[in-house]
Amino acid sequence: MLKKYRILKWILRSLMITIIIIILTGLYIANLLPTEDITLPQSKASEISYLTKDVPSYRGKILAIVTSTDSLGTSGKGTGYELTELARAYYVFKANGFDVDVASPLGGKPPVVLDNDDMGVFDYAFLNDSIAQSKTNKSLLLKDVKPDLYEAIYFVGGKGAMFDFPDNKFIQALVKDFDKNNKVIGAVCHGPAALVNVTLENGQSFLKNKQVSSFTNKEELLLIPKAAAIFPFLLQDELIAQGAVFNEGVMYLEKISHDNNLITGQNPWSVWVLAETMVKQLGYSPKQRTITAEENAVKVLNAYAIKGKDNSKALMKQIIEVNKESISRELLISHSAISVLQGNLIKFYDLIRLASYAKNLKSNK
């Protein structure tokens, strides 16, 4: 009886110590986060110099296509297009002299997904931009789109694209038309679902032997373990099955594939470089832009994944002290949480320490 009591006492003591550690860790992490910028939701495009100064003369139009699907199959969960994947590309195109139209399979107001943790200046500016909102809320009906009006096409991601992009005959016709006329085709995250099931006039898959990136199986299954049962297919698998050469980057970090006029990106963190690569492919040098704190955090995370902690710390020092730029500590901490889901506690600890290092560097500026 006494032995059982000692075991129970040991269990209770261990639980108490664990709870205390979790609470202290939570408080420490909370202390690493910057103060919330309450002015961010009021951001306006007219106040962003990148969008108002030295904008080149009109260079043509780009068509952005978003999903009309608002639910994940029969799961009961909502979905739509990812706001950040539209907003950031939209403004890169605008800043570089292109007008942008928005279309969707059903036309009208498409469902949108807003992730408050990822929202930045450009995303809130998009929500406060009456012209951008009018174009989005009154999206063109795909069947009415005239491809001759556009220099490039951009398929926006969002999980809904997995349901209404692959078998849409109007999307397939657009992809074939743009390919035939040597126009630029871009797609990000789940947007490359638009490229599956496209058969060219020679009977071959559009994707055959093409270098492609998209949301990966690992990224999908970590967040949605039953993804294979919810979606019509796993996008990476389907792209490969149709002949694509799939290029997989580090999970949830920037990665694009550039194959002549086809430019595809792995996830939302690839949007900036993808949109600017599209501008280059269209024959122009992208306008200089201030690198965001989120992009710098992605660089640090990539350095950590490929070269280790010391290299990532050296890069952080370069970014903050030499380049005088910021690093998103929120993104570093978000990736530390992802490492817990992966069962990698060493990586969790390292990324928390990197967030702390970024805070110290900023404080010493």
Residue, then its C-alpha position, 0 to 999 in steps of 0.5 A: m500500500l505504501k509503495k502504491y502511495r509513493i508511486l502516486k506521489w511521484i506521478l503527481r509531483s512529476l505532473m506538477i513539475t511538467i505543468i510549471i515548465i510548460i507555463l514558464t516556457g509559455l511566458y518566456i515565449a510570450n515575452l519574445l513576441p513584439t508588441e502588437d501593431i494596432t495600426l496595421p489593420q488600417s493600412k492603405a495602399s496609398e500610404i505604401s511608397y512601393l505602390t505609389k512611387d516610380v510606378p512604370s507606365y502601363r505594361g498590360k494585364i494579368l489575370a488572377i484566378v481564385t477558387s469558388t469552393d467554400s468547403l473541404g469536401t464533406s468534412g464540414k470545414g470551410t475554405g476558400y482562396e488564401l488572401t495573402e496569396l492574392a494580395r501580395a502578388y496583386y501588389v507586385f504586379k501593380a507596382n510593376g506596371f500591370d493591371v490585375d483582373v480577378a476571375s473565379p469558376l462561379g464569378g461574383k464574390p469568392p470565399v476567402v481565408l484570412d489567417n490573422d497570424d500571417m496578415g501584414v501591411f499589404d494584406y490589410a491594405f488589400l482589404n482596405d483597397s476599394i478597387a481591389q475589393s471591387k475586383t475580388n467581390k465581383s470576380l469575372l466568370l471564368k467562361d467569360v474571360k478573353p485570354d487575348l486581353y492578358e499577358a500572364i495568368y496566376f492561379v491563387g492557392g487555397k484548399g478550395a482550388m483542389f476541388d474546382f480547379p482540376d476538372n474545370k474546362f475553362i481553366q484547362a482551355l486557358v492553360k492551353d491557350f497561354d501555353k500555345n501563345n508563349k505566355v507566362i503561367g504562375a501558380v502557388c501552393h494549391g494553385p497548381a491544381a489548375l495544371v492537372n488534367v490539362t492535355l495538349e493538342n499532341g495528346q501529352s499532359f501539359l505537365k510532362n517533364k516540367q519542373v513544378s513546385s506546390f504544397t507538398n504531401k508532408e505539409e498537407l499531412l502534418l496539418i490534415p492527417k486525413a487529407a488523402a480522404i478529404f481531397p480528391f488527391l494529394l497534389q504532389d502525388e498527382l503532379i508527379a503522376q502526370g509527368a511533372v518533375f517535382n521540386e520539394g523545398v523545406m517544409y513551409l518555407e519559400k520554394i519556387s520552380h521556374d521552367n520557361n514560362l511556367i512558374t510555380g511556388q510551394n506555399p504562401w511564403s513563396v508568393w513574393v519571389l514567384a510574383e517577381t519571377m513572373v515579372k522577370q519572365l514577362g521581360y522586366s526587372p522587378k521594381q526594388r522592394t523593401i524585404t519584409a520581416e517575414e521574408n527575412a525570417v524565412k531566410v533565417l529558417n532556411a539557413y537553419a535547416i540547411k546549414g545549422k544554427d550558427n550560420s542562421k545566427a550569422l545571417m540574423k546579425q547581417i540582416i539586423e545590424v548591417n542591412k538594418e532590416s527586421i526579422s519576424r520573431e512570430l514566424l520563428i516561434s510559429h515554426s518552433a511550434i511546428s517542430v513540436l508537432q514533428g516531435n523535434l524538441i531540439k529544433f523547438y529549443d533552437l528556434i526559440r533561442l533564435a527568436s530570443y537572439a533576434k530580439n536581443l539584436k534588435s534591442n542593441k541596435 
